[in-house]
Amino acid sequence: MTAPLGPLDSSLTPRFAGPATFARLPRLDQVESADIAVVGVPFDTGVSYRPGARFGPAHIRESSRLLRPYHPGLDVAPFEIAQVVDAGDIAVNPYHIPSALETVQEAASDLAASGTRLLTIGGDHTIALPLLRAAAERHGPVAMVHFDAHLDTWDTYFGEPYTHGTPFRRAVEEGLLDTEAISHVGTRGPLYGKRDLEDDRRFGFGIVTSADVYRKGVDEVVAGLRDRLGARPVYLSIDIDVLDPAHAPGTGTPEAGGLTSRELLEVLRGLAGLNVVGADVVEVAPAYDHAEITGIAAAHVAYDLIALMALTGQG
């Protein structure tokens, strides 16, 4: 087996030069096979407030240029133990949500057919539904940790069942999730009513609010998540608005009182060793970003997710 083809050497090619792939990784067409593929979905037709997440994938890639090959927090060099590539963007219909979701599901299924695990960068959170459909095709109902300021289990917006606020209600209804092992982390802010929480509990979700992370601490939160997830195949879905607007201003529906980037990264690192079969980072809207604050946070979250999946492949 040949050694994985890694990112460009920054001692030979300056970080501000070279290809605009995630972390300056090789493209999918440059390798024989891939263990992990970073794929973009430039889609934001499902947003309810600020648009612009369709430009998120390019922004996250640009913000990833400073990433380095060794992850000291997890003691892993992910690009050395796994062939990680950038698979480019999935071209989706920006005018018709059902068609776009079908395209994402088909593309994700094709990319994962040979065992490649996907890290998807969005795009709005609507895309989580077809990604979960593709994951469930391969693994059956999956466990999930959903990092978000919002529940995303509402029924409809303006009568529409497929939006960025509804994907996980649809996922439960379609049997894509193992409802014994699904949790929200980082939720906060006003709701439409108490029924939102009642519906969410009925679907099987556990809720760890942003206040819980602050008051209980990362270690206790991680212990609870690991106990709930067990050895199941796990999908991780990260809406960047789980972070406080101070750490991620460039997003469509910001809420005060969120996690710090340090808290989010430490919770993710606490999940090392679990069977992470796929992940997404969504809702980066660069028009509202400043000095790449949100893009850099999203790029580091994506890097940690790659490291988790690389470690999964070593199990």
N, C-alpha and C positions, 0 to 999 in steps of 0.2 A: 504493500500500500504506500503510495507516495504521500509525502508530507503535505498538509493543507496549504493552499496558496493564500497568503495573508494580505494585510493592507500594505500600501506603499511604505517604504522605509523613509521616515521623515528626515533622516540624516542625509538622504540623497535627493529627495524631492520635497521642497518646502510644503508645509501644510496648506498654504493658501493657493497651491498649484495642484495639478493632477486632476484625475477624474472626480466628478461630483457624486460619487456613490457614497452610501452610508459608511462612515469611518474610513473612506477611501479603500473599501474592500473590492475584490474582483467582482465582475459581473457574472451572472449565472451562465452566460454563454462562453465564459472563459475557463470553465472547469468541467470535468467529466460528470461529477455528481456533487450534491450539496447536502450537508447535514442540517443546516439552518439557513433559511432565506429571509432576508429583509425585503418586504414588498410594500409598495405604497398604494393607497386608494385615495386619489384626489377627488373627493366627493363631499359635498355639504348641503345637498338638497333637502336633507332631513332636519335642518336646524330650525329652532323656534325663535331665536333672538339674533345675535350677531352672526352674519355669514363670514366666510373666509377660510374655513378649515380645508377647503379644497387645495389651498396652497401650503398646507401643513407638511406633506411629505418632503417637498423640496426644501422647506425651511429647516426641518429636522436634519436632513442630510447635510445642509450647509453648516449647521451648528455642531455637527459631529466630527468636524475635521481635527479637533484637538484630542480626541480619544486616543488612548495608548493601549498597547497589546496585553499588558499584565494587570489583573484586577487584585490588588493587595487585600481588599476586604474579604474576598472569597478564596484567596490564594489559588487563582486559576488564570491561565493564559488562554482564553476561550478560542482565539483564532488559531492556536497551535494544536488543540485537541479536537477541534471540529472544523469542517470546511464550511465557513460562513460566507455567504455571497449576497449581493444586491440583485434582486430579480426585477428591478424597475417598477413601474407603476401599472396597475390594472386600469385600462381605459374603460370607463363606465358612462352610461347615458346620464347626462346632467339634468334631463328634463322629466324622467320617468323613474320613480323610485323602485317599483317592482322589477323593472328591467335591469336596473343597476344592481339590485340585490342578487338577481339570478346570475348576472355576469360575475360578480365577486365570488359567489359560491362555486361556480364552475371553475374559475381560475384557481381558487384556493384548493379545490379538490385535485385539479391537475398537478399543481405544484407539490402537493403532499402525497401524491400517489406512490412515489418511490420511498416514502419514509421521511422526507424532508419536513422539518418543523418550521412553522411560519411565525415570524414576528412582523406584524402588519402595522404600518404607520399611516394614520389618517390625517384628514378625513374626519367626518363626524361619527357619533357613536351608533348611528343606524347600521353601520357596516359590521358591527359585532354579531348581528343576527346571522347573516350568511356565513360568517367565519365559524360560528358555533355549529351551524348546519354541517359545514364541511368537516369540522372536528368530530362531530357525533357520527358521521358516516364512517369514520375510521375507528373510533374508540368506543362508540356507544355513548350514552349520556355521561357528560363530563362534570366533575366538580369545578367550581369557579370561585375565584375571589375577584370582586368588582370594586375597584378603587375609584371613588367618584364623590363629588359634592351632592349628587342627586341619586334618587333611587332607580330611575329609568325603568320603572315597572308600571307606568301609567297605561291606560287603555288606548286612548286616541288623543290626537290634537286636531281640532277642526274636522273631526270625523275620520281622520286618516290613521290607519292602524300601524303604519311603518314610518316612524320618525326617530330622532335621536333620544326621545324620552320614553320609548316603548319597547326596545329590543329584548329586554329580559323577561317581560311579561309574555311576549310571543315565544321566547325560547322555552319558558316553562310550559306553555300551552302545547308546544310542538314536541315536548318530551326530549329536548336536547340536553337538559341539565339533570344531574343527580341531585334531587332536592333534599337529600340528607346532608349535602356538603356544599352549600352555596352561601356566600357571605358578601355583604357590602362593607367597605372600609372607607371612612372619611366623610360620611354623609353629614349634612348640616343644613342650616338655613330654613326659611319658612316653607310650608307645604300648602297644598290646596285645602287640606283638611285631615282630620285624624284617620279617616278611612284609608288614606295613602299608606299609612303604617300597618293598618289592619290587613289590607290586601297583601302587602309585602310579606307579613308573617304567614299568611295563608299559603302563599307560594312556596314557603320554606326557607326564606332568607334569614340569616342572622345579620344583625346590624352592629357594627363597631363605628360609632360616630367619631368625628374629629376630636370632640371633647374627651371621649374614652381613650384615644391615643395619648392625649395630653395628660390625663389624670392617672391612667393605669400604667402608661409607659410602653415602649416598644416590646420589651421582652414578654410581658404578660399578654399583650395582644397577639404576638407571634405564637406563643404557646397555645392559646385558644384556637387560632386558625389551624395550626398543625394537627391538633387533636380532632378537629372537625373534618379535615381533608383526608387524613390517613394516607393510604397508599394508592388512592384513586388517581386516574389521569386528571390533571388539573389544567384549566385554562385561566389565564390571568388577563383581565381587561382593565386598562388604566386610562381613565379620562383625566387629562392633565389638570382639569379644574378641581381635582381632589386637593391640589396644592392651593395655599392661600394666594390671593392675587398679588401679594408682595413677591411671591416666588414664581408666579405664572400669570402675568397680566394678559398675555396674548391668548385669550380663549373666549368662547362665545357666550357663556353664561356664568360669569364669575360670582363667587359667594365669599363673603368675609369669614374669617375664623377657620381657615383650612390648615392642612398639614404643612410642615416645612419640607423642603426637598430632602433634608437630612433624615427626617422621620420616615418619609416614603421609601427612600433607598434602604434604610435599616430594616424596615418591615420586609421588603423584598429579599434582602440578604438573609433574613431569618427563615426564609422558605427554601433555602438550599437543601438539596437532597430529595425534594419532592419530585413527583413524576410530571414535570411541566411539559405539556404536549403542544402548547401554542399560546400566543399572547398578542395583545395589541396595545398601542399608545395612540390616543385619538384626541380630537378637539383642540389641536394647536392652530390658532388663527393668527398668522404673522402680522396682519395689519394692525393689531392691537399690542404687539410685542415691542419691547424697548431693549436695545443693546443685546439682542438674542437671549434675554433672560429665560423666556419660556422655551425657546428652541434648545438651549443648552440643557435645561432641566429635562426636557423630553429625550434628548439624545443620551443623557446619562441613564435615565430610566430604561431606555431601549438597550443600552449596553449591559446593564445589570440583568435584564431579561435574557439577553443572549448568553450571558455567563451562566445563568440558572439552567437554560436549556442545554448548554454544553456539558454542564455537570450531570444533568439527567442522562445524557448519552454515554457517560462513563459508568453508569450504574449497572 
